[in-house]
Amino acid sequence: MKLLYFAWVKEKIGLSTENVNPPPEVATVAGLMDWLAKRGGGYAEAFTERALIKAAVDQVHVPLNTTINGAREVAFFPPVTGG
């Protein structure tokens, strides 16, 4: 699965993209965030405030309880405001 990170999420993690193989028990976006946060460092820092992170699975905006089974791509980004 390809992960994409944008804005300050990317800055904290230090990567814009990476490929991962989460274990089978990681079944949702929230579970993926937990799994990534356990890597420590920038991952833990990036995923501390979940209310500040939005996600997309295969380029569709989704809530954090969405399943990732079969997903090819998951993106994490802060909320976007316009004006």
Z-matrix of the N, CA and C atoms (Angstrom, degrees):
N
C 1 1.443
C 2 1.523 1 107.21
N 3 1.314 2 114.82 1 137.08
C 4 1.461 3 120.75 2 178.43
C 5 1.522 4 109.12 3 -93.89
N 6 1.330 5 116.21 4 132.38
C 7 1.453 6 121.75 5 176.09
C 8 1.516 7 108.84 6 -109.91
N 9 1.323 8 115.67 7 138.32
C 10 1.458 9 122.28 8 177.16
C 11 1.515 10 108.12 9 -120.91
N 12 1.332 11 116.18 10 136.55
C 13 1.460 12 122.12 11 179.21
C 14 1.521 13 108.56 12 -122.95
N 15 1.334 14 116.51 13 137.76
C 16 1.451 15 121.47 14 -177.43
C 17 1.523 16 111.60 15 -127.73
N 18 1.332 17 115.92 16 154.75
C 19 1.465 18 125.43 17 174.33
C 20 1.524 19 110.78 18 55.16
N 21 1.346 20 117.60 19 -133.36
C 22 1.457 21 119.64 20 -175.38
C 23 1.515 22 112.90 21 -68.44
N 24 1.338 23 119.00 22 -21.84
C 25 1.474 24 120.84 23 175.37
C 26 1.531 25 108.00 24 -62.62
N 27 1.327 26 115.97 25 -46.74
C 28 1.462 27 121.80 26 177.70
C 29 1.531 28 110.77 27 -60.75
N 30 1.317 29 116.57 28 -42.56
C 31 1.466 30 120.60 29 -178.73
C 32 1.527 31 111.72 30 -63.31
N 33 1.323 32 117.26 31 -42.17
C 34 1.469 33 120.26 32 -178.92
C 35 1.523 34 111.59 33 -69.25
N 36 1.340 35 116.62 34 -40.05
C 37 1.461 36 120.69 35 -178.21
C 38 1.526 37 111.18 36 -77.98
N 39 1.324 38 116.13 37 -33.97
C 40 1.458 39 120.18 38 -179.75
C 41 1.516 40 114.04 39 89.40
N 42 1.324 41 115.91 40 11.59
C 43 1.470 42 121.80 41 178.96
C 44 1.515 43 109.26 42 -138.24
N 45 1.322 44 116.28 43 151.02
C 46 1.462 45 119.22 44 172.57
C 47 1.523 46 110.92 45 -98.57
N 48 1.319 47 116.57 46 -23.76
C 49 1.465 48 120.89 47 -179.86
C 50 1.523 49 109.73 48 -155.65
N 51 1.316 50 115.39 49 153.17
C 52 1.460 51 121.52 50 173.06
C 53 1.523 52 108.81 51 -161.31
N 54 1.312 53 115.91 52 158.47
C 55 1.455 54 122.18 53 175.85
C 56 1.521 55 108.70 54 -106.44
N 57 1.336 56 116.13 55 132.58
C 58 1.463 57 121.15 56 -178.19
C 59 1.527 58 109.85 57 -134.36
N 60 1.313 59 114.96 58 159.72
C 61 1.463 60 123.16 59 172.68
C 62 1.520 61 108.09 60 -126.99
N 63 1.341 62 117.19 61 84.12
C 64 1.467 63 117.98 62 179.88
C 65 1.526 64 110.89 63 -66.12
N 66 1.323 65 117.36 64 152.84
C 67 1.466 66 120.23 65 178.04
C 68 1.528 67 111.14 66 -64.83
N 69 1.320 68 117.24 67 159.02
C 70 1.473 69 121.24 68 -176.49
C 71 1.523 70 114.61 69 -56.60
N 72 1.333 71 118.16 70 -29.35
C 73 1.468 72 119.52 71 -179.07
C 74 1.527 73 112.64 72 -72.11
N 75 1.310 74 118.13 73 -11.50
C 76 1.468 75 121.82 74 175.41
C 77 1.530 76 106.53 75 -85.75
N 78 1.333 77 116.15 76 97.84
C 79 1.462 78 120.56 77 -169.24
C 80 1.522 79 115.02 78 -112.17
N 81 1.347 80 117.78 79 -11.86
C 82 1.460 81 120.50 80 -177.06
C 83 1.528 82 109.92 81 -130.47
N 84 1.315 83 115.56 82 168.87
C 85 1.469 84 120.25 83 175.49
C 86 1.525 85 109.51 84 -58.98
N 87 1.326 86 117.79 85 -44.53
C 88 1.468 87 121.14 86 179.01
C 89 1.526 88 110.91 87 -60.98
N 90 1.316 89 116.83 88 -41.81
C 91 1.461 90 120.84 89 177.07
C 92 1.517 91 111.85 90 -63.17
N 93 1.323 92 116.35 91 -37.45
C 94 1.460 93 120.85 92 176.94
C 95 1.530 94 110.06 93 -65.10
N 96 1.324 95 116.49 94 -40.62
C 97 1.465 96 120.25 95 177.39
C 98 1.532 97 110.40 96 -62.47
N 99 1.327 98 117.52 97 -42.34
C 100 1.468 99 121.24 98 177.40
C 101 1.523 100 110.68 99 -60.74
N 102 1.316 101 115.61 100 -46.50
C 103 1.470 102 121.85 101 -178.41
C 104 1.522 103 110.26 102 -62.01
N 105 1.325 104 116.60 103 -43.88
C 106 1.460 105 120.35 104 178.89
C 107 1.523 106 111.14 105 -66.26
N 108 1.330 107 117.67 106 -41.54
C 109 1.468 108 121.47 107 -178.93
C 110 1.527 109 111.28 108 -60.59
N 111 1.332 110 117.00 109 -31.33
C 112 1.463 111 120.89 110 179.29
C 113 1.521 112 112.57 111 -67.17
N 114 1.335 113 117.28 112 -12.28
C 115 1.461 114 120.15 113 175.17
C 116 1.521 115 110.78 114 -70.20
N 117 1.338 116 115.77 115 -17.15
C 118 1.456 117 120.56 116 178.53
C 119 1.517 118 112.82 117 80.45
N 120 1.307 119 115.77 118 -169.15
C 121 1.455 120 122.66 119 177.68
C 122 1.510 121 113.23 120 53.28
N 123 1.324 122 115.40 121 -132.68
C 124 1.451 123 121.40 122 -178.23
C 125 1.515 124 113.69 123 -62.73
N 126 1.341 125 117.33 124 -29.94
C 127 1.462 126 120.19 125 178.21
C 128 1.526 127 110.24 126 -64.43
N 129 1.321 128 115.92 127 -47.61
C 130 1.465 129 120.22 128 179.67
C 131 1.523 130 110.32 129 -61.20
N 132 1.319 131 116.45 130 -41.93
C 133 1.462 132 121.07 131 179.47
C 134 1.532 133 111.25 132 -65.12
N 135 1.325 134 117.09 133 -42.84
C 136 1.465 135 121.16 134 -177.40
C 137 1.527 136 112.29 135 -65.69
N 138 1.319 137 116.95 136 -35.93
C 139 1.466 138 119.89 137 -173.41
C 140 1.529 139 113.87 138 -101.73
N 141 1.324 140 117.90 139 16.93
C 142 1.461 141 121.72 140 178.09
C 143 1.522 142 111.96 141 -68.94
N 144 1.311 143 117.54 142 -47.35
C 145 1.468 144 122.96 143 -177.29
C 146 1.524 145 110.19 144 -102.58
N 147 1.313 146 116.82 145 84.49
C 148 1.467 147 121.22 146 -176.55
C 149 1.517 148 113.31 147 -61.46
N 150 1.307 149 117.55 148 -29.66
C 151 1.468 150 119.97 149 -179.75
C 152 1.522 151 111.08 150 -64.61
N 153 1.321 152 116.71 151 -16.91
C 154 1.460 153 120.74 152 -178.93
C 155 1.525 154 113.12 153 -96.12
N 156 1.336 155 117.07 154 3.65
C 157 1.458 156 120.66 155 -177.58
C 158 1.523 157 110.16 156 -120.22
N 159 1.298 158 115.62 157 134.60
C 160 1.461 159 123.14 158 173.26
C 161 1.521 160 107.47 159 -108.70
N 162 1.331 161 115.95 160 160.97
C 163 1.461 162 119.88 161 -178.44
C 164 1.522 163 110.51 162 -138.32
N 165 1.317 164 113.70 163 154.54
C 166 1.465 165 121.67 164 172.79
C 167 1.525 166 107.32 165 -134.41
N 168 1.322 167 115.56 166 136.31
C 169 1.463 168 121.54 167 174.88
C 170 1.516 169 107.22 168 -112.87
N 171 1.313 170 115.11 169 122.50
C 172 1.465 171 121.32 170 -176.79
C 173 1.531 172 111.30 171 48.93
N 174 1.342 173 115.09 172 44.95
C 175 1.458 174 125.85 173 174.58
C 176 1.527 175 114.89 174 68.50
N 177 1.334 176 116.47 175 23.76
C 178 1.465 177 121.93 176 175.35
C 179 1.528 178 107.54 177 -121.70
N 180 1.327 179 117.36 178 123.60
C 181 1.467 180 121.39 179 177.73
C 182 1.526 181 108.96 180 -60.71
N 183 1.341 182 115.73 181 133.96
C 184 1.463 183 120.58 182 -174.72
C 185 1.525 184 110.75 183 -140.58
N 186 1.344 185 117.07 184 156.43
C 187 1.467 186 119.78 185 170.79
C 188 1.528 187 109.72 186 -74.22
N 189 1.322 188 116.36 187 162.93
C 190 1.458 189 120.90 188 -174.38
C 191 1.521 190 114.24 189 -68.82
N 192 1.331 191 118.21 190 -15.56
C 193 1.466 192 119.93 191 178.40
C 194 1.530 193 112.52 192 -88.38
N 195 1.328 194 117.76 193 8.45
C 196 1.464 195 122.49 194 -179.95
C 197 1.521 196 110.60 195 -72.10
N 198 1.316 197 116.37 196 139.33
C 199 1.460 198 121.69 197 178.09
C 200 1.524 199 111.12 198 -68.94
N 201 1.325 200 115.10 199 147.72
C 202 1.459 201 120.20 200 176.86
C 203 1.520 202 111.29 201 -112.67
N 204 1.314 203 117.06 202 5.88
C 205 1.462 204 120.69 203 179.15
C 206 1.523 205 109.17 204 -60.37
N 207 1.325 206 116.44 205 123.28
C 208 1.453 207 121.45 206 179.69
C 209 1.520 208 114.42 207 82.98
N 210 1.331 209 117.71 208 -1.13
C 211 1.465 210 120.36 209 -179.77
C 212 1.523 211 109.65 210 -69.81
N 213 1.319 212 115.42 211 142.13
C 214 1.465 213 120.68 212 175.00
C 215 1.519 214 111.26 213 -96.07
N 216 1.346 215 116.33 214 -27.15
C 217 1.461 216 119.67 215 -174.89
C 218 1.525 217 110.15 216 -146.82
N 219 1.330 218 115.80 217 136.35
C 220 1.456 219 121.99 218 173.72
C 221 1.525 220 106.93 219 -129.85
N 222 1.326 221 116.33 220 129.53
C 223 1.462 222 121.97 221 179.87
C 224 1.522 223 109.54 222 -115.95
N 225 1.324 224 115.07 223 142.56
C 226 1.464 225 122.18 224 177.31
C 227 1.522 226 108.76 225 -122.66
N 228 1.325 227 116.14 226 134.85
C 229 1.462 228 120.47 227 -177.06
C 230 1.525 229 109.17 228 -158.40
N 231 1.331 230 116.50 229 156.95
C 232 1.465 231 119.37 230 175.58
C 233 1.521 232 110.00 231 -75.62
N 234 1.320 233 116.90 232 160.88
C 235 1.458 234 119.48 233 175.94
C 236 1.529 235 109.90 234 -58.27
N 237 1.294 236 115.56 235 144.20
C 238 1.468 237 120.47 236 -179.61
C 239 1.518 238 108.43 237 -104.91
N 240 1.304 239 115.64 238 132.06
C 241 1.450 240 119.24 239 176.28
C 242 1.516 241 108.77 240 -116.59
N 243 1.268 242 114.90 241 151.05
C 244 1.465 243 119.12 242 178.63
C 245 1.514 244 110.10 243 -124.55
N 246 1.276 245 114.76 244 172.49
C 247 1.434 246 113.85 245 179.05
C 248 1.429 247 112.57 246 -178.84
